[in-house]
Amino acid sequence: MSLMATPSREHRIDLLWEAVCHGEEQAAIDAVFGALEDGIPAERVLLELIAPVQRRVGEEWAANRLTVAQEYAASAVNDRVIAALSRRPAAHAAITAVQATGTPVLVGGAAFGRDGQYARLLGADAWAPDASSAADRLDEGPLALPAPAHQPLDDLPHLIDQEYTLVARTRSALVRAVMDALADRFPAMRDDTAAQFEHTAEDIAHIVDSLAIALYTDDPELLTDFLAWTAGLLTARGVPAHSLVPALHILSEQLKDFPRAILMLDQAADRLTGAGSVIASDSRTTV
């Protein structure tokens, strides 16, 4: 048993907050991966560490305690932390899939942390810092076969349907498609300034990111809560909250083959309008 006390949730949040505010990407990743090393599941890391920090970034920006540049930088670091985290559930899936065939797995490179600590965390059978070291390790003899206890994605069974992966990978294309459709449906948008257009695109990108995280954690409230917060911010700026609904409608059309995503978008639209389903109906009207 370690003599060092496990950091509290509040301490982890403070560490990540300081890292993202100062643009220290590696420190932010270390804070997140440190939580994983202490046995905290990826879902809880997203819900109880990354999400509160991202919410605090938005609150501080809305209160004018962060500049636009600082908010962009902090959000960018958080985005990269989420990307790094998502690459590790992908690595876990690959490792366990290979082990399920009875084949031991050797992984390598700096992506698995100093001394390969992340490789051990993800269940790999061996780690090497580089290709040459990997070759030397294999020259020593075959790796031991993995224990039969490895079961891929037992901790995140909903990821088998791939909705999270596909939404995350097509983020840029989804944002472009929503922006193009909004401009077609609301021609006045074409008169927006470059800054206004950029802000709208960023809002759409944040919605897509929140949807991806909600799919990853299988928690629709992450999306609805984010949109409720965004609606409050827009209302404070004199923009009606229901202006978000057309974007959700269009995003739903783009993801017509993704049932969990459509359900989450539908629930979010219901929350914003306080009415019946806006997205799921075939006889929709644009708000």
Helices and strands as residue ranges (DSSP letters): H 9-21, H 25-37, H 42-45, I 46-50, H 51-62, H 68-99, E 106-108, G 110-112, G 114-116, H 117-121, E 126-128, H 131-139, G 157-161, H 163-169, H 171-185, G 187-191, H 194-217, H 220-236, G 241-244, H 245-254, H 259-273
